[in-house]
Amino acid sequence: MEGSVLARIAAIVIVAIAITAALVEMGRDEAGQAVRPAPLMPETDPLRAEQRRCQELGEAAASDPDCLAVWAETRDRFLGRDRDRTGGE
């Protein structure tokens, strides 16, 4: 290889390392610790626990009135509907 090709490759590697170092540094707060994003959901959600229970019931959950109510609430949350205004159960 020629010297100019090796110099170009070295320059590209150095620029890539500099960009990576800059991105890592931008991801830290002033104290030097990595910034952790806030959780999207609260740690304990009673609806989530009921969803798990219905999941464990399997096919029997389709006829369980509690599971039907949980699924309706989940659907309304997903669609952004207010159960009182939509005439929900």
A tleap script that builds the chain and sets N, CA, C and O, in Angstrom:
source leaprc.protein.ff14SB
mol = sequence {
  NMET GLU GLY SER VAL LEU ALA ARG ILE ALA
  ALA ILE VAL ILE VAL ALA ILE ALA ILE THR
  ALA ALA LEU VAL GLU MET GLY ARG ASP GLU
  ALA GLY GLN ALA VAL ARG PRO ALA PRO LEU
  MET PRO GLU THR ASP PRO LEU ARG ALA GLU
  GLN ARG ARG CYS GLN GLU LEU GLY GLU ALA
  ALA ALA SER ASP PRO ASP CYS LEU ALA VAL
  TRP ALA GLU THR ARG ASP ARG PHE LEU GLY
  ARG ASP ARG ASP ARG THR GLY GLY CGLU
}
set mol.1.N position { 0.837 -1.178 0.000 }
set mol.1.CA position { 0.000 0.000 0.000 }
set mol.1.C position { 0.882 1.241 0.000 }
set mol.1.O position { 2.000 1.254 0.516 }
set mol.2.N position { 0.336 2.249 -0.588 }
set mol.2.CA position { 1.059 3.512 -0.624 }
set mol.2.C position { 0.909 4.253 0.696 }
set mol.2.O position { 0.003 3.974 1.482 }
set mol.3.N position { 1.782 5.171 0.921 }
set mol.3.CA position { 1.761 5.944 2.152 }
set mol.3.C position { 0.530 6.826 2.269 }
set mol.3.O position { 0.018 7.027 3.370 }
set mol.4.N position { 0.046 7.355 1.149 }
set mol.4.CA position { -1.108 8.252 1.205 }
set mol.4.C position { -2.382 7.472 1.563 }
set mol.4.O position { -3.260 8.003 2.244 }
set mol.5.N position { -2.485 6.232 1.113 }
set mol.5.CA position { -3.654 5.401 1.439 }
set mol.5.C position { -3.643 5.076 2.925 }
set mol.5.O position { -4.681 5.125 3.585 }
set mol.6.N position { -2.468 4.744 3.451 }
set mol.6.CA position { -2.366 4.457 4.880 }
set mol.6.C position { -2.657 5.705 5.712 }
set mol.6.O position { -3.256 5.606 6.782 }
set mol.7.N position { -2.249 6.851 5.242 }
set mol.7.CA position { -2.514 8.094 5.959 }
set mol.7.C position { -4.014 8.393 5.971 }
set mol.7.O position { -4.540 8.846 6.988 }
set mol.8.N position { -4.701 8.151 4.873 }
set mol.8.CA position { -6.143 8.360 4.816 }
set mol.8.C position { -6.876 7.404 5.763 }
set mol.8.O position { -7.798 7.813 6.468 }
set mol.9.N position { -6.473 6.154 5.778 }
set mol.9.CA position { -7.092 5.172 6.661 }
set mol.9.C position { -6.876 5.572 8.119 }
set mol.9.O position { -7.797 5.496 8.931 }
set mol.10.N position { -5.663 5.995 8.444 }
set mol.10.CA position { -5.361 6.426 9.815 }
set mol.10.C position { -6.197 7.646 10.187 }
set mol.10.O position { -6.687 7.732 11.313 }
set mol.11.N position { -6.369 8.588 9.267 }
set mol.11.CA position { -7.169 9.778 9.537 }
set mol.11.C position { -8.626 9.405 9.776 }
set mol.11.O position { -9.263 9.964 10.668 }
set mol.12.N position { -9.163 8.476 9.000 }
set mol.12.CA position { -10.551 8.027 9.177 }
set mol.12.C position { -10.732 7.356 10.526 }
set mol.12.O position { -11.730 7.590 11.207 }
set mol.13.N position { -9.780 6.528 10.919 }
set mol.13.CA position { -9.855 5.847 12.214 }
set mol.13.C position { -9.801 6.863 13.353 }
set mol.13.O position { -10.555 6.750 14.319 }
set mol.14.N position { -8.924 7.843 13.246 }
set mol.14.CA position { -8.808 8.859 14.296 }
set mol.14.C position { -10.094 9.671 14.407 }
set mol.14.O position { -10.547 9.955 15.516 }
set mol.15.N position { -10.684 10.047 13.284 }
set mol.15.CA position { -11.940 10.804 13.310 }
set mol.15.C position { -13.054 9.961 13.923 }
set mol.15.O position { -13.854 10.470 14.708 }
set mol.16.N position { -13.112 8.676 13.573 }
set mol.16.CA position { -14.136 7.787 14.139 }
set mol.16.C position { -13.975 7.672 15.649 }
set mol.16.O position { -14.969 7.686 16.376 }
set mol.17.N position { -12.751 7.561 16.130 }
set mol.17.CA position { -12.506 7.476 17.574 }
set mol.17.C position { -12.900 8.778 18.254 }
set mol.17.O position { -13.479 8.755 19.341 }
set mol.18.N position { -12.597 9.906 17.634 }
set mol.18.CA position { -12.952 11.204 18.215 }
set mol.18.C position { -14.466 11.380 18.294 }
set mol.18.O position { -14.977 11.882 19.295 }
set mol.19.N position { -15.180 10.976 17.260 }
set mol.19.CA position { -16.650 11.074 17.273 }
set mol.19.C position { -17.227 10.178 18.351 }
set mol.19.O position { -18.135 10.589 19.074 }
set mol.20.N position { -16.718 8.961 18.474 }
set mol.20.CA position { -17.196 8.037 19.502 }
set mol.20.C position { -16.952 8.597 20.894 }
set mol.20.O position { -17.831 8.529 21.753 }
set mol.21.N position { -15.770 9.148 21.124 }
set mol.21.CA position { -15.463 9.725 22.435 }
set mol.21.C position { -16.375 10.909 22.742 }
set mol.21.O position { -16.801 11.082 23.884 }
set mol.22.N position { -16.676 11.723 21.736 }
set mol.22.CA position { -17.564 12.867 21.943 }
set mol.22.C position { -18.974 12.412 22.284 }
set mol.22.O position { -19.617 12.987 23.161 }
set mol.23.N position { -19.454 11.393 21.603 }
set mol.23.CA position { -20.800 10.882 21.885 }
set mol.23.C position { -20.894 10.279 23.284 }
set mol.23.O position { -21.895 10.460 23.976 }
set mol.24.N position { -19.863 9.571 23.692 }
set mol.24.CA position { -19.860 8.993 25.039 }
set mol.24.C position { -19.856 10.101 26.080 }
set mol.24.O position { -20.570 10.017 27.079 }
set mol.25.N position { -19.073 11.119 25.859 }
set mol.25.CA position { -18.996 12.231 26.813 }
set mol.25.C position { -20.310 13.001 26.875 }
set mol.25.O position { -20.695 13.463 27.949 }
set mol.26.N position { -20.998 13.150 25.763 }
set mol.26.CA position { -22.284 13.853 25.752 }
set mol.26.C position { -23.346 13.073 26.522 }
set mol.26.O position { -24.323 13.663 26.984 }
set mol.27.N position { -23.177 11.775 26.667 }
set mol.27.CA position { -24.134 10.943 27.380 }
set mol.27.C position { -23.929 10.941 28.879 }
set mol.27.O position { -24.609 10.195 29.583 }
set mol.28.N position { -23.034 11.735 29.384 }
set mol.28.CA position { -22.767 11.796 30.825 }
set mol.28.C position { -23.238 13.127 31.389 }
set mol.28.O position { -23.284 14.134 30.683 }
set mol.29.N position { -23.589 13.115 32.681 }
set mol.29.CA position { -23.971 14.371 33.328 }
set mol.29.C position { -22.721 15.083 33.841 }
set mol.29.O position { -21.607 14.640 33.565 }
set mol.30.N position { -22.888 16.180 34.584 }
set mol.30.CA position { -21.742 16.967 35.023 }
set mol.30.C position { -20.846 16.218 36.005 }
set mol.30.O position { -19.641 16.464 36.049 }
set mol.31.N position { -21.415 15.308 36.790 }
set mol.31.CA position { -20.619 14.571 37.768 }
set mol.31.C position { -19.819 13.447 37.117 }
set mol.31.O position { -19.012 12.798 37.783 }
set mol.32.N position { -20.032 13.211 35.831 }
set mol.32.CA position { -19.283 12.175 35.148 }
set mol.32.C position { -19.972 10.819 35.161 }
set mol.32.O position { -19.412 9.834 34.680 }
set mol.33.N position { -21.160 10.763 35.697 }
set mol.33.CA position { -21.888 9.502 35.732 }
set mol.33.C position { -22.778 9.407 34.494 }
set mol.33.O position { -23.257 10.418 33.980 }
set mol.34.N position { -22.986 8.200 34.034 }
set mol.34.CA position { -23.876 7.993 32.893 }
set mol.34.C position { -25.295 8.375 33.294 }
set mol.34.O position { -25.754 8.040 34.386 }
set mol.35.N position { -25.977 9.072 32.411 }
set mol.35.CA position { -27.333 9.519 32.678 }
set mol.35.C position { -28.292 8.368 32.381 }
set mol.35.O position { -28.262 7.785 31.297 }
set mol.36.N position { -29.142 8.049 33.356 }
set mol.36.CA position { -30.121 6.980 33.153 }
set mol.36.C position { -31.475 7.602 32.824 }
set mol.36.O position { -31.925 8.522 33.507 }
set mol.37.N position { -32.113 7.102 31.787 }
set mol.37.CA position { -33.428 7.649 31.459 }
set mol.37.C position { -34.461 7.227 32.504 }
set mol.37.O position { -34.354 6.158 33.104 }
set mol.38.N position { -35.451 8.075 32.708 }
set mol.38.CA position { -36.516 7.760 33.663 }
set mol.38.C position { -37.356 6.608 33.116 }
set mol.38.O position { -37.574 6.521 31.908 }
set mol.39.N position { -37.822 5.734 33.987 }
set mol.39.CA position { -38.649 4.627 33.499 }
set mol.39.C position { -39.945 5.153 32.898 }
set mol.39.O position { -40.513 6.135 33.376 }
set mol.40.N position { -40.398 4.492 31.853 }
set mol.40.CA position { -41.610 4.915 31.178 }
set mol.40.C position { -42.865 4.548 31.957 }
set mol.40.O position { -43.878 5.243 31.877 }
set mol.41.N position { -42.794 3.464 32.704 }
set mol.41.CA position { -43.948 2.996 33.461 }
set mol.41.C position { -43.608 2.982 34.943 }
set mol.41.O position { -42.448 2.792 35.308 }
set mol.42.N position { -44.598 3.180 35.796 }
set mol.42.CA position { -44.324 3.040 37.224 }
set mol.42.C position { -43.944 1.592 37.533 }
set mol.42.O position { -44.316 0.664 36.815 }
set mol.43.N position { -43.204 1.430 38.606 }
set mol.43.CA position { -42.714 0.099 38.963 }
set mol.43.C position { -43.852 -0.877 39.265 }
set mol.43.O position { -43.789 -2.039 38.864 }
set mol.44.N position { -44.879 -0.422 39.958 }
set mol.44.CA position { -45.978 -1.309 40.296 }
set mol.44.C position { -47.250 -0.793 39.639 }
set mol.44.O position { -47.715 0.309 39.933 }
set mol.45.N position { -47.791 -1.589 38.765 }
set mol.45.CA position { -49.022 -1.249 38.080 }
set mol.45.C position { -49.994 -2.400 38.320 }
set mol.45.O position { -49.752 -3.513 37.852 }
set mol.46.N position { -51.091 -2.153 39.043 }
set mol.46.CA position { -52.021 -3.238 39.332 }
set mol.46.C position { -52.631 -3.840 38.062 }
set mol.46.O position { -52.955 -5.028 38.032 }
set mol.47.N position { -52.787 -3.024 37.017 }
set mol.47.CA position { -53.322 -3.543 35.767 }
set mol.47.C position { -52.354 -4.547 35.152 }
set mol.47.O position { -52.769 -5.557 34.584 }
set mol.48.N position { -51.079 -4.265 35.269 }
set mol.48.CA position { -50.058 -5.178 34.730 }
set mol.48.C position { -50.099 -6.526 35.447 }
set mol.48.O position { -49.962 -7.577 34.820 }
set mol.49.N position { -50.290 -6.487 36.761 }
set mol.49.CA position { -50.370 -7.732 37.518 }
set mol.49.C position { -51.594 -8.542 37.090 }
set mol.49.O position { -51.526 -9.766 36.980 }
set mol.50.N position { -52.703 -7.860 36.852 }
set mol.50.CA position { -53.908 -8.564 36.394 }
set mol.50.C position { -53.712 -9.126 34.990 }
set mol.50.O position { -54.213 -10.207 34.680 }
set mol.51.N position { -52.994 -8.407 34.146 }
set mol.51.CA position { -52.705 -8.925 32.805 }
set mol.51.C position { -51.890 -10.214 32.893 }
set mol.51.O position { -52.136 -11.166 32.153 }
set mol.52.N position { -50.936 -10.232 33.786 }
set mol.52.CA position { -50.127 -11.445 33.976 }
set mol.52.C position { -50.999 -12.612 34.456 }
set mol.52.O position { -50.855 -13.745 33.996 }
set mol.53.N position { -51.905 -12.306 35.392 }
set mol.53.CA position { -52.793 -13.362 35.899 }
set mol.53.C position { -53.642 -13.922 34.763 }
set mol.53.O position { -53.810 -15.136 34.651 }
set mol.54.N position { -54.174 -13.047 33.928 }
set mol.54.CA position { -54.991 -13.502 32.807 }
set mol.54.C position { -54.160 -14.291 31.799 }
set mol.54.O position { -54.646 -15.242 31.186 }
set mol.55.N position { -52.922 -13.893 31.639 }
set mol.55.CA position { -52.040 -14.620 30.732 }
set mol.55.C position { -51.808 -16.043 31.237 }
set mol.55.O position { -51.767 -16.991 30.454 }
set mol.56.N position { -51.659 -16.177 32.539 }
set mol.56.CA position { -51.422 -17.496 33.121 }
set mol.56.C position { -52.670 -18.378 33.053 }
set mol.56.O position { -52.564 -19.604 33.043 }
set mol.57.N position { -53.855 -17.755 33.006 }
set mol.57.CA position { -55.087 -18.539 32.889 }
set mol.57.C position { -55.200 -19.215 31.526 }
set mol.57.O position { -55.842 -20.256 31.388 }
set mol.58.N position { -54.579 -18.617 30.539 }
set mol.58.CA position { -54.607 -19.202 29.207 }
set mol.58.C position { -55.965 -19.021 28.550 }
set mol.58.O position { -56.541 -17.934 28.584 }
set mol.59.N position { -56.472 -20.090 27.952 }
set mol.59.CA position { -57.724 -20.032 27.208 }
set mol.59.C position { -58.920 -19.746 28.109 }
set mol.59.O position { -59.914 -19.183 27.650 }
set mol.60.N position { -58.841 -20.121 29.374 }
set mol.60.CA position { -59.944 -19.884 30.310 }
set mol.60.C position { -60.156 -18.402 30.566 }
set mol.60.O position { -61.225 -18.003 31.029 }
set mol.61.N position { -59.154 -17.579 30.271 }
set mol.61.CA position { -59.273 -16.141 30.499 }
set mol.61.C position { -60.312 -15.505 29.583 }
set mol.61.O position { -60.853 -14.448 29.908 }
set mol.62.N position { -60.598 -16.129 28.444 }
set mol.62.CA position { -61.563 -15.578 27.503 }
set mol.62.C position { -62.972 -15.543 28.079 }
set mol.62.O position { -63.805 -14.762 27.621 }
set mol.63.N position { -63.250 -16.374 29.073 }
set mol.63.CA position { -64.589 -16.388 29.678 }
set mol.63.C position { -64.582 -15.824 31.099 }
set mol.63.O position { -65.616 -15.813 31.767 }
set mol.64.N position { -63.427 -15.358 31.563 }
set mol.64.CA position { -63.326 -14.801 32.914 }
set mol.64.C position { -63.718 -13.323 32.878 }
set mol.64.O position { -63.096 -12.540 32.160 }
set mol.65.N position { -64.757 -12.924 33.656 }
set mol.65.CA position { -65.199 -11.524 33.604 }
set mol.65.C position { -64.137 -10.525 34.066 }
set mol.65.O position { -64.080 -9.406 33.556 }
set mol.66.N position { -63.301 -10.914 35.020 }
set mol.66.CA position { -62.233 -10.017 35.470 }
set mol.66.C position { -61.227 -9.764 34.351 }
set mol.66.O position { -60.766 -8.638 34.164 }
set mol.67.N position { -60.893 -10.807 33.618 }
set mol.67.CA position { -59.942 -10.657 32.516 }
set mol.67.C position { -60.544 -9.817 31.393 }
set mol.67.O position { -59.846 -9.020 30.766 }
set mol.68.N position { -61.830 -9.995 31.142 }
set mol.68.CA position { -62.476 -9.181 30.112 }
set mol.68.C position { -62.432 -7.703 30.492 }
set mol.68.O position { -62.228 -6.844 29.634 }
set mol.69.N position { -62.623 -7.408 31.780 }
set mol.69.CA position { -62.554 -6.020 32.249 }
set mol.69.C position { -61.126 -5.480 32.142 }
set mol.69.O position { -60.918 -4.324 31.773 }
set mol.70.N position { -60.152 -6.323 32.467 }
set mol.70.CA position { -58.744 -5.915 32.367 }
set mol.70.C position { -58.391 -5.608 30.923 }
set mol.70.O position { -57.728 -4.610 30.644 }
set mol.71.N position { -58.827 -6.456 30.004 }
set mol.71.CA position { -58.526 -6.226 28.588 }
set mol.71.C position { -59.212 -4.966 28.079 }
set mol.71.O position { -58.645 -4.245 27.258 }
set mol.72.N position { -60.414 -4.692 28.549 }
set mol.72.CA position { -61.107 -3.470 28.147 }
set mol.72.C position { -60.348 -2.233 28.649 }
set mol.72.O position { -60.194 -1.251 27.922 }
set mol.73.N position { -59.883 -2.297 29.887 }
set mol.73.CA position { -59.106 -1.181 30.443 }
set mol.73.C position { -57.794 -1.003 29.688 }
set mol.73.O position { -57.388 0.124 29.403 }
set mol.74.N position { -57.138 -2.096 29.367 }
set mol.74.CA position { -55.883 -2.042 28.619 }
set mol.74.C position { -56.119 -1.428 27.237 }
set mol.74.O position { -55.346 -0.582 26.786 }
set mol.75.N position { -57.174 -1.853 26.581 }
set mol.75.CA position { -57.501 -1.331 25.258 }
set mol.75.C position { -57.763 0.182 25.336 }
set mol.75.O position { -57.291 0.944 24.493 }
set mol.76.N position { -58.520 0.604 26.356 }
set mol.76.CA position { -58.829 2.020 26.506 }
set mol.76.C position { -57.576 2.836 26.796 }
set mol.76.O position { -57.437 3.949 26.289 }
set mol.77.N position { -56.673 2.307 27.595 }
set mol.77.CA position { -55.408 3.012 27.862 }
set mol.77.C position { -54.605 3.160 26.584 }
set mol.77.O position { -54.045 4.220 26.305 }
set mol.78.N position { -54.556 2.076 25.807 }
set mol.78.CA position { -53.777 2.088 24.573 }
set mol.78.C position { -54.343 3.100 23.590 }
set mol.78.O position { -53.591 3.830 22.944 }
set mol.79.N position { -55.649 3.148 23.474 }
set mol.79.CA position { -56.293 4.050 22.527 }
set mol.79.C position { -56.444 5.464 23.067 }
set mol.79.O position { -56.855 6.366 22.336 }
set mol.80.N position { -56.114 5.667 24.345 }
set mol.80.CA position { -56.189 6.989 24.941 }
set mol.80.C position { -57.607 7.423 25.237 }
set mol.80.O position { -57.905 8.617 25.276 }
set mol.81.N position { -58.473 6.466 25.445 }
set mol.81.CA position { -59.874 6.781 25.731 }
set mol.81.C position { -60.104 6.876 27.221 }
set mol.81.O position { -59.445 6.208 28.018 }
set mol.82.N position { -61.062 7.730 27.584 }
set mol.82.CA position { -61.504 7.838 28.969 }
set mol.82.C position { -62.723 6.953 29.127 }
set mol.82.O position { -63.717 7.149 28.427 }
set mol.83.N position { -62.674 5.987 30.026 }
set mol.83.CA position { -63.763 5.003 30.132 }
set mol.83.C position { -65.084 5.657 30.525 }
set mol.83.O position { -66.145 5.159 30.148 }
set mol.84.N position { -65.048 6.769 31.277 }
set mol.84.CA position { -66.292 7.410 31.701 }
set mol.84.C position { -67.004 8.072 30.533 }
set mol.84.O position { -68.232 8.037 30.458 }
set mol.85.N position { -66.243 8.679 29.612 }
set mol.85.CA position { -66.846 9.381 28.490 }
set mol.85.C position { -67.325 8.438 27.393 }
set mol.85.O position { -68.290 8.749 26.694 }
set mol.86.N position { -66.664 7.281 27.227 }
set mol.86.CA position { -67.011 6.380 26.139 }
set mol.86.C position { -68.114 5.423 26.510 }
set mol.86.O position { -68.518 4.605 25.683 }
set mol.87.N position { -68.609 5.498 27.712 }
set mol.87.CA position { -69.676 4.596 28.124 }
set mol.87.C position { -69.169 3.184 28.374 }
set mol.87.O position { -69.889 2.210 28.157 }
set mol.88.N position { -67.925 3.077 28.832 }
set mol.88.CA position { -67.346 1.765 29.083 }
set mol.88.C position { -67.992 1.080 30.249 }
set mol.88.O position { -68.809 1.665 30.960 }
set mol.89.N position { -67.617 -0.179 30.448 }
set mol.89.CA position { -68.214 -0.999 31.498 }
set mol.89.C position { -67.822 -0.544 32.874 }
set mol.89.O position { -68.248 -1.137 33.865 }
savepdb mol mol.pdb
quit
